[in-house]
């Protein structure tokens, strides 16, 4: 019984880590894309 609970907790923590990491990756990629787009527009209009 205790082992089952432990396994569930480990699986849940892994899932939350993946969610946090995924959100971080998405936000970082959005920031990078915005920086690239603004750099391109600045280069074109300057």
N, C-alpha and C positions, 0 to 999 in steps of 0.2 A: 504493500500500500504506500509506504513512504517513498519507495523507489519511483513509483508511478507519478507521484506528486512532484518529485524532483525532476523527472524527465519533462513534465509539462512546463515547469518553471523555466528550465533550460531552453526548451523550444520557444516559449514566449519571449524570453530575453533576446534570443537570436533574431526573431521576427522583428522586434522593436528596433534592434540595432540596424537591421537591413532597411527598415522604413526611414530611420533617421539618416542613414548614409545616402539613401536614394534621394531624400529631400535636399540634403546638402549638395549632392551632385547636380540635381536639377537647378537649384538656385545659382550655383557657381557657373554652370553652363549658360544660363540666361544672362548673367552679368557679363560673361566673356563675349557672348553674341552682341549684347548692347554696346560694349566697348568697341568691338570690331566695326559694327554698323556706324557708330558715331565717328570713328576714325575715318572710315571710307567717305562718309558725307562731308566731314571736315576737309578731307583731301580734295574732294570734287569741287566744293564751293569756295575753297581758298584761292 
